Amino acid sequence: TPFTLALYNPNLRKLFDRARAVRTIGVLLLVPFVSGLVFHQTHHSLRFLWLPLLMLVVVEVGMLGAVISVVEILIIGTLFTLHGDGPLWLEKGATMQGTVLLLQFSILVLLISVVPFAAILERERQLRARLRLGMKRYQLLADNSRDIVVLANLEGHRLYVSPAVRDVLGWTQEEWTDQNSTELMHGEDVAEFRRMLKEMLHGEGHRTFRYRTLHKNGQYLWMEANVRTLTGETTGEPNALVANVRDISERVDSEKKLAEAHRHVQEQAQRDSLTQLANRRCFDEALEREWRRGRRTGNPLALLMVDVDHFKRINDSYGHRAGDQCLQALAAILRDVARRPSDLKARYGGEEFAVLLPDVDKDSAVMMAEILCMKVRDQLFNAGVGGPLALTVSVGVAAQVPNKDTRADQLVEAADRALYAAKQAGRDRVMPAYEEEVPVASLHPVQ
């Protein structure tokens, strides 16, 4: 039965192709020669030679050769046994029937011994052939990929690097292979790389890692590595790392430019185009933010409302361009007076400005407002009208410790009332907010 199946096996022809024909024929001729030697004499039993002989056939030719060899042994053994020759006649009182049964049993033992061994060996050969084919395909893909393909051990030591490393980074395969992955990596990225390796060893099978590596020309390029773990077939545990690495320097540069453009747009959306101070929207957001912070910390929040005195007269007499230049000059003074990073200077509307002062009480805010008035009063503004202009400002000051029973807009209302009170009192002055002295009903707009 095994012989019949072997005759119909499509792999039988491969045993006799040009590359293997000599070996196959040589091994198959060795079998009848040894079998004839075993059965030719009846003085000693040399049947033990069959098993190593068939093992040799399995190793050299494979399972099909072993099945054919068993049939050869059977034919030669039958011919000699029926003629009364061979080791099967060594037993005293041996009969033809008993000898034939012993021959059949011997052939059965050979099949039972050889076929499983041959099947296991054949399967191993097939797995090795598939592995070699897979490695060839993988290497073919790796060698022709524009990405750098890297195979490394679990410590990050490179075992294989594809030829693309020369095109991407200028290094040869030999210069990159057999070295640690951190050798040419930017120092700021090494800690993150080691942290990634540690996480992958503890179960993460895939990670994407951005880092900078040194080009052979001395410049650092941004790279992106898609890293995966390779697991052992038997243990299921990670035993290597494979990474596809590509140059993303242009993408990173584009992302930086896009982020910078977005930041610029955001800044412009929150800045007054004339004075380059914060606009009303930015002021409202900052006020709410600082008010919530003041509730948490218990620190005061102060506000200066600043208005240019008789600004309409400047526009009417010298034109709007002269007025714009005066506002720009006032904005510069505000930056000089409120210098802390937390101080917010904003154009509240028209010729009115607001200065938000976190963690500042009313007395300190009044002092800052007095300095502001003095600086404006002492400075002559060159508005391109044939001579310098003298300006003054009126300032309303309010300060409060935020709490859950108050609102942020109440601080604005108090500073606004103080500003109108300063204008009613003659302008060019600072007026702190006193609710009992400046009732809301007594206020009216002052030009």
TIMAR-616159 format. One record per residue (C-alpha): residue number from 0; x, y, z. Coordinates in Angstrom, 1 decimal, m for minus. Example, Ala and Ser with C-alpha at 12.3 -4.5 7.8 and 13.67 -1.06 7.14 Angstrom:
<rs>
0|12.3|m4.5|7.8
1|13.7|m1.1|7.1
</rs>
This chain:
<rs>
0|0.0|0.0|0.0
1|2.7|2.6|0.8
2|4.5|1.6|m2.4
3|1.3|2.1|m4.5
4|0.8|5.5|m2.9
5|4.4|6.4|m3.6
6|4.0|5.6|m7.3
7|1.1|8.2|m7.6
8|2.9|10.8|m5.5
9|3.7|13.9|m7.7
10|7.0|14.3|m5.9
11|8.3|11.0|m7.2
12|9.5|12.6|m10.4
13|11.6|15.2|m8.4
14|13.7|12.3|m7.1
15|14.9|11.6|m10.6
16|15.5|15.1|m11.9
17|18.9|16.2|m13.1
18|20.0|17.6|m9.8
19|19.1|14.5|m7.7
20|19.0|11.6|m10.1
21|22.6|10.4|m9.4
22|22.1|10.5|m5.6
23|18.7|8.8|m5.8
24|19.8|6.0|m8.1
25|23.0|5.4|m6.1
26|21.1|5.1|m2.8
27|18.4|2.8|m4.4
28|21.1|0.6|m5.8
29|22.8|0.4|m2.4
30|19.7|m1.1|m0.9
31|19.5|m4.3|m3.0
32|23.3|m4.7|m2.7
33|23.1|m4.7|1.2
34|19.9|m6.8|1.1
35|21.6|m9.4|m1.1
36|24.5|m9.5|1.3
37|22.1|m10.1|4.2
38|20.1|m12.9|2.5
39|23.0|m14.5|0.6
40|24.3|m16.4|3.6
41|22.6|m18.4|6.3
42|25.4|m18.5|8.9
43|24.9|m15.1|10.5
44|21.9|m12.8|10.9
45|22.7|m9.4|9.5
46|19.2|m8.1|9.6
47|20.3|m5.2|11.9
48|21.8|m3.6|8.9
49|18.3|m2.9|7.5
50|17.4|m0.1|10.0
51|20.5|2.1|9.6
52|20.3|1.5|5.8
53|16.8|2.8|5.7
54|17.7|5.7|7.9
55|20.3|6.6|5.4
56|17.8|6.4|2.6
57|15.4|8.6|4.5
58|18.0|11.2|5.1
59|19.4|11.2|1.5
60|16.2|10.6|m0.5
61|13.2|11.0|1.8
62|10.1|9.0|2.6
63|9.4|8.0|m1.0
64|12.9|6.5|m1.3
65|12.4|4.6|2.0
66|9.1|3.1|0.8
67|10.7|2.0|m2.5
68|13.7|0.6|m0.5
69|11.3|m1.5|1.7
70|9.8|m3.0|m1.4
71|13.3|m3.8|m2.7
72|14.1|m5.5|0.6
73|10.9|m7.4|0.3
74|11.5|m8.7|m3.2
75|15.1|m9.7|m2.6
76|14.2|m11.3|0.8
77|11.3|m13.2|m0.8
78|13.5|m14.6|m3.6
79|16.2|m15.8|m1.2
80|13.8|m17.1|1.4
81|11.8|m19.2|m1.1
82|15.1|m20.8|m2.2
83|16.0|m21.7|1.4
84|18.7|m19.0|1.8
85|19.0|m16.2|4.2
86|19.1|m15.5|8.0
87|15.4|m16.4|8.4
88|16.4|m20.1|8.1
89|18.8|m20.0|11.1
90|16.2|m21.3|13.5
91|16.2|m25.0|14.1
92|13.1|m26.8|12.6
93|12.3|m23.7|10.4
94|9.6|m24.3|7.9
95|8.7|m22.5|4.7
96|5.4|m21.2|6.2
97|7.1|m20.0|9.4
98|10.0|m18.4|7.5
99|7.6|m16.5|5.2
100|5.6|m15.3|8.2
101|8.8|m14.1|9.8
102|9.8|m12.2|6.6
103|6.4|m10.5|6.6
104|6.7|m9.6|10.2
105|10.2|m8.2|9.6
106|9.0|m6.0|6.8
107|6.1|m4.8|9.0
108|8.6|m3.9|11.8
109|10.7|m2.0|9.2
110|7.6|0.0|8.0
111|6.5|0.8|11.6
112|10.0|1.9|12.5
113|10.9|3.9|9.4
114|7.7|5.5|8.2
115|7.1|7.7|11.3
116|10.7|8.7|11.4
117|10.6|9.6|7.7
118|7.3|11.5|8.2
119|8.8|13.6|11.0
120|12.0|14.3|9.0
121|10.0|15.2|5.9
122|7.9|17.6|7.9
123|11.0|19.2|9.2
124|12.4|19.5|5.7
125|9.2|21.2|4.5
126|9.3|23.6|7.4
127|12.9|24.5|6.7
128|12.1|24.9|3.0
129|9.2|27.2|3.9
130|11.4|29.2|6.3
131|14.1|29.6|3.7
132|11.5|30.7|1.1
133|9.9|33.1|3.6
134|13.3|34.5|4.5
135|14.2|35.0|0.8
136|10.9|36.7|0.2
137|11.3|38.9|3.3
138|14.9|39.8|2.4
139|13.8|40.5|m1.2
140|11.1|42.9|0.1
141|13.5|44.4|2.7
142|16.3|44.9|0.1
143|13.9|46.7|m2.3
144|12.0|48.7|0.3
145|12.5|52.5|0.5
146|12.1|52.1|4.3
147|15.0|50.9|6.4
148|14.2|47.4|7.7
149|15.9|46.5|11.0
150|16.1|43.3|12.9
151|17.3|43.6|16.4
152|17.5|41.6|19.6
153|15.5|42.5|22.7
154|18.3|44.8|23.9
155|18.1|46.9|20.7
156|21.3|45.5|19.2
157|20.9|45.4|15.4
158|21.3|42.0|13.7
159|20.2|43.0|10.2
160|19.8|46.3|8.4
161|18.4|46.6|4.8
162|20.4|48.4|2.1
163|18.0|51.4|2.2
164|20.1|52.7|5.0
165|22.6|54.0|2.5
166|20.0|56.0|0.5
167|18.3|57.4|3.6
168|21.1|58.0|6.1
169|24.3|57.6|4.0
170|25.6|54.7|6.2
171|26.4|51.3|4.8
172|24.8|48.1|6.0
173|28.1|47.1|7.7
174|28.3|50.4|9.5
175|24.8|50.0|11.0
176|24.7|46.3|11.6
177|26.1|44.7|14.8
178|25.7|47.9|16.9
179|23.3|49.2|19.4
180|20.3|51.2|18.1
181|21.2|54.1|20.5
182|24.7|54.6|19.0
183|23.7|57.3|16.5
184|20.5|58.4|18.2
185|20.0|61.9|19.6
186|20.8|62.0|23.3
187|17.4|63.5|24.1
188|15.6|60.5|22.6
189|17.5|57.7|24.2
190|15.5|57.5|27.4
191|12.2|57.3|25.5
192|13.6|54.6|23.3
193|14.6|52.5|26.3
194|11.3|53.1|27.9
195|9.6|51.8|24.7
196|11.8|48.6|24.7
197|10.8|48.0|28.3
198|7.1|48.3|27.6
199|7.3|46.0|24.6
200|9.0|43.3|26.6
201|6.1|43.5|29.0
202|3.4|42.8|26.5
203|3.1|45.6|24.0
204|3.5|44.0|20.6
205|3.6|47.2|18.5
206|4.8|50.7|19.0
207|5.4|53.7|16.8
208|8.5|55.7|17.9
209|9.7|59.1|16.6
210|13.3|60.0|17.2
211|16.3|61.8|15.7
212|19.3|59.9|14.3
213|22.6|61.1|12.8
214|23.1|61.2|9.1
215|26.6|60.5|7.8
216|26.8|64.2|6.8
217|26.6|65.2|10.5
218|23.0|66.4|10.5
219|20.2|64.9|12.6
220|17.1|63.7|10.7
221|13.7|62.9|12.2
222|12.8|59.2|11.8
223|9.7|57.2|12.5
224|10.0|53.5|13.5
225|7.1|51.1|13.4
226|8.4|48.4|15.8
227|6.9|44.9|16.4
228|8.0|42.0|18.5
229|8.8|38.6|17.1
230|7.7|35.7|19.3
231|9.1|32.2|19.4
232|6.9|29.4|17.9
233|7.3|27.2|21.0
234|7.5|29.6|23.9
235|5.2|32.4|22.5
236|7.6|34.9|24.3
237|9.2|37.9|22.5
238|12.7|37.0|21.2
239|13.4|39.7|18.6
240|12.3|43.1|17.3
241|11.7|44.1|13.7
242|11.2|47.8|12.7
243|10.4|49.7|9.5
244|12.2|53.0|9.8
245|11.5|56.0|7.5
246|12.7|59.5|7.1
247|9.9|62.0|8.3
248|12.0|65.1|8.4
249|9.9|66.9|5.8
250|6.7|65.9|7.6
251|8.0|67.1|10.9
252|9.1|70.4|9.3
253|5.7|70.8|7.8
254|4.0|70.0|11.1
255|6.2|72.6|12.8
256|5.3|75.2|10.2
257|1.6|74.4|10.4
258|1.8|74.6|14.2
259|3.6|77.9|14.0
260|1.0|79.2|11.5
261|m1.8|78.0|13.8
262|m0.2|79.7|16.8
263|0.2|82.9|14.8
264|m3.5|82.8|13.8
265|m4.5|82.2|17.4
266|m2.4|85.1|18.5
267|m3.8|87.4|15.9
268|m7.3|86.3|16.8
269|m6.6|87.5|20.4
270|m4.6|90.6|19.6
271|m5.6|94.1|18.6
272|m4.1|94.8|15.2
273|m3.3|98.5|15.9
274|m1.7|98.3|19.3
275|m0.6|94.6|19.3
276|m2.1|94.4|22.8
277|m4.7|91.8|23.8
278|m8.1|92.4|22.3
279|m11.5|92.4|24.1
280|m12.1|88.7|23.6
281|m8.7|87.8|25.0
282|m9.3|90.1|28.0
283|m12.7|88.5|28.8
284|m11.2|85.0|28.7
285|m8.3|86.1|30.9
286|m10.6|87.8|33.4
287|m12.7|84.7|33.9
288|m9.6|82.5|34.2
289|m8.0|84.7|36.8
290|m11.2|85.1|38.6
291|m11.5|81.3|39.0
292|m7.9|81.1|40.1
293|m8.5|83.9|42.7
294|m11.4|81.9|44.1
295|m9.1|78.9|44.6
296|m6.1|80.8|46.0
297|m7.8|83.6|47.9
298|m5.5|86.2|46.3
299|m6.8|89.6|45.1
300|m7.3|90.6|41.5
301|m6.9|94.3|40.4
302|m8.1|96.0|37.3
303|m7.1|99.4|35.7
304|m9.5|100.9|33.2
305|m7.6|103.6|31.2
306|m9.1|106.2|28.9
307|m7.4|108.9|26.8
308|m8.6|112.3|27.7
309|m10.2|114.4|24.9
310|m9.3|111.8|22.3
311|m12.2|112.8|20.0
312|m10.6|116.3|19.8
313|m7.3|114.8|18.6
314|m9.1|112.8|15.9
315|m11.1|115.8|14.8
316|m8.1|118.2|14.8
317|m5.3|116.1|13.4
318|m7.0|113.1|11.8
319|m7.4|109.4|12.6
320|m3.9|108.5|11.7
321|m2.5|110.9|14.4
322|m5.0|109.3|16.9
323|m3.8|105.8|15.9
324|m0.2|106.8|16.5
325|m1.1|108.2|20.0
326|m2.8|104.9|20.9
327|0.2|102.9|19.8
328|2.5|105.1|21.9
329|0.2|104.6|24.9
330|0.3|100.9|24.4
331|4.1|101.0|24.6
332|3.8|102.9|28.0
333|1.4|100.2|29.3
334|3.9|97.5|28.4
335|6.6|99.4|30.3
336|4.4|99.9|33.4
337|2.9|96.5|33.7
338|5.9|94.3|33.1
339|5.1|91.0|34.8
340|4.3|88.1|32.6
341|1.0|87.6|34.3
342|m0.1|91.2|33.7
343|m2.5|91.5|30.8
344|m2.6|94.7|28.8
345|m5.7|95.0|26.5
346|m7.4|97.4|24.2
347|m10.9|97.4|25.6
348|m12.5|99.4|22.9
349|m11.8|102.7|21.0
350|m9.4|104.8|23.1
351|m10.1|102.7|26.3
352|m7.6|100.2|27.7
353|m7.7|97.7|30.5
354|m4.8|96.3|32.6
355|m5.5|93.1|34.5
356|m3.2|92.6|37.5
357|m3.4|89.2|39.3
358|m2.3|88.9|42.9
359|m2.3|92.8|43.3
360|m4.3|94.6|46.0
361|m6.0|98.0|45.5
362|m3.2|100.1|47.0
363|m0.5|98.6|44.8
364|m2.8|99.0|41.8
365|m3.4|102.7|42.6
366|0.3|103.2|42.8
367|0.8|101.6|39.4
368|m2.0|103.7|37.9
369|m0.3|106.9|39.3
370|2.9|105.9|37.6
371|1.1|105.4|34.4
372|m0.6|108.8|34.5
373|2.8|110.4|35.3
374|4.5|108.7|32.4
375|1.8|109.7|29.9
376|1.7|113.2|31.2
377|5.5|113.6|30.9
378|5.8|112.2|27.4
379|5.3|114.2|24.2
380|3.7|112.2|21.4
381|5.1|112.6|17.9
382|2.0|112.0|15.8
383|3.4|113.6|12.6
384|1.3|116.7|12.8
385|4.0|119.3|12.7
386|4.8|119.2|16.4
387|4.5|116.9|19.5
388|1.2|116.3|21.2
389|0.6|116.3|25.0
390|m1.8|113.6|26.2
391|m3.3|112.7|29.6
392|m5.3|109.7|30.7
393|m7.9|109.0|33.3
394|m7.7|105.7|35.3
395|m10.3|103.9|37.3
396|m9.0|101.3|39.7
397|m10.8|98.4|41.3
398|m9.5|95.4|43.2
399|m11.3|92.5|44.9
400|m10.7|89.0|46.3
401|m12.9|86.7|44.2
402|m15.4|84.5|46.0
403|m18.4|82.4|45.2
404|m20.8|85.3|45.9
405|m19.3|87.6|43.3
406|m18.8|87.7|39.5
407|m15.9|88.8|37.4
408|m18.0|91.4|35.5
409|m18.6|93.2|38.9
410|m14.9|94.0|38.9
411|m15.2|95.6|35.5
412|m18.2|97.5|36.5
413|m16.5|98.9|39.6
414|m13.4|100.0|37.6
415|m15.6|101.5|34.9
416|m17.5|103.5|37.5
417|m14.2|104.7|39.0
418|m13.0|105.7|35.5
419|m16.1|107.9|34.9
420|m15.7|109.4|38.4
421|m12.1|110.3|37.4
422|m13.4|112.1|34.3
423|m16.1|113.9|36.3
424|m13.4|115.0|38.7
425|m11.4|116.8|36.0
426|m9.5|114.0|34.1
427|m5.8|113.3|34.3
428|m6.1|111.5|37.5
429|m6.5|108.1|39.2
430|m9.8|107.2|40.9
431|m10.1|104.1|43.1
432|m13.5|102.4|43.2
433|m15.5|103.3|46.3
434|m19.0|102.0|46.1
435|m20.3|104.4|48.7
436|m18.7|107.4|47.1
437|m19.6|106.6|43.5
438|m23.2|105.4|43.3
439|m24.2|103.9|39.9
440|m27.2|106.3|39.5
441|m25.0|109.4|39.7
442|m22.8|108.4|36.8
443|m23.2|109.5|33.2
444|m20.9|109.3|30.2
445|m18.3|111.9|29.8
446|m16.7|112.8|26.4
</rs>
